[in-house]
Amino acid sequence: MSAFKPNRNNLMNQAIQFATTAHGSQVRKGNEHIPYIFHPIDVANEVIYYSGLPVEELEIASVVAILHDTVEDTIVTESDIREQFGDEIADGVAAMSKDDSVKEKDDISKVVGIKENLERLKVAPRYAQCVKLADRTSNLKAFPAMWSREKISSYLDEAKLIADTLGEASEGLHARLLSRIAEARMVLSIAK
């Protein structure tokens, strides 16, 4: 057992409290019994255990993972993140957030939005790329029950694009994402 170290993980604990408050009573799509905060914590776990990031980047990456949906899915702004957590973390969260100027009206505009997000991430720090890989890996654990086979298939195609574009950031997360894609495709082919 490691020795107690005061203030260790303070930033991580602050991020969990902040994200828990921000997400409030939100739940996972298609599963109203799972509080939303479980997803960002799962993304952080993926980053911690599989990214291969150096120790000095893990805390930043983990905090970005915990906060990654706050700007996109809550009333929290990028300025709020910057004020509470500093520029590096705010920039990582911004890289993960969808561009509000791209309106997703149909499948074509959604693909354009994903490609633009990936272009931003390609020039972002490696830890932000790892968070994106971990986010999609986490999202592939289970699909909302109301999603059609076509929606799931399209989501898997997006996941493959993410893996192909950002896979060099982390061999471990790249492998986990490709494995989840393959598992989901197998289940889809069996469930016809």
Summary of the structure (lengths in Angstrom):
residues: 192
radius of gyration: 16.6
end to end distance: 49.4
largest distance: 54.4
contacts: 581
relative contact order: 0.13
helix: 69%
strand: 4%
